[in-house]
Amino acid sequence: ALNAGGIHVNKSAHIVEIDGKQIDLSYKEFELLTYFMENQGIALSREKILNNVWNYDYYGDSRTIDSHIKKIRHKLGKKGKHIQTIRGIGYKFEIK
């Protein structure tokens, strides 16, 4: 299980809770949030995110990541601010 800033991810049960309240994430959103939380404080390029979350077979557009992040931020509510955009690079999950 991963815990950070009131976000709790139970990988084996595939459950995400915000301050004890369960939220609904799609499979990819769950994978993405898990990847961010496992790499807390590290700037992740879109390429790295695609390779790790969508794997090497995916030749899609990096805007796919942006739209997933937008949805996750929305679902996380106030906690969405923990996913920061790093101009020209990608994203970083950080609890300040």
N, C-alpha and C positions, 0 to 999 in steps of 0.2 A: 504493500500500500504506500501511496505517496501523499504527503501532507505539506501544504504550504499556504500560508496566509488565509486560512479558513477554507481552502479547497482541499477536499479529500478524494483521492482516486483509489479505488479498489480494483486493481487490474484483473484479478482472477474472477471476480463477480461482475466485472464490467460496469461498475457503478461510480458515478461522480456525485459528490455532495458538496453543497456550498453552505457553510455554517449549519451543517446537519440536515439540510433540505436537499433531497435528491433532484437532480436535473437530468433532462433527456438530451443526450448527444448522439449524433449518428456515429457509425463505426469509425469513419475517417476523422471526425471531430474528436472522438475519444482518443484515437491513436496520436493525433496531433497534440492534444493537450498533455497526454502522457509523455510524449517526446520532449515537449517544452519543459515539463516539470522535472524530468530526469536530467535535463541540461540547464538547470537554473543558473542564471547569471552569465550564460555564454551567448555571444552573438551568433546566430545561426543564419547562414545564407539561404536564400530560396532554394538554391541547387542542393544544398545539404539536406534541407527539409524534404525536398522531392525524393532524393535518393533514399532517405531513411523511412519516410512515412508512406510514400507511394512506390518506393523501390525503383530499381534501375530500368525496369521495362516501361516506365511511364514517360511518354514523350509529349506530355501536354504542356500547357501554358502555365507559367508561374502565377498567373492571375488566379488560377484555381486555388492556390494557397491563400491569396488575399481574400477571396470570397469565403473560404472556410474560416479564416481568422475572424472575419467580420461577424460571422454567425456565432462563433465561440464567444467572442467578446460580448455580444448581445445576450447570449444565454448565461454568461457569468455575471451579468449585471455590473455592479460596482467593482467586482473582482476582475473584470475585463481589462482594467488598466494595468494589470500585472504583465500583460502581453504587450510589449513595447515595440513600436516600429523603429527600426534603425535605418535611416535614409541611406540608400545606395547599397545596403547589405541585405537586410532581411528583418528578422525579429529576434527578440530576447524576452524570456520570461524572468521577471525579477520581482522579489518582494522587498520593498524598502522599509 
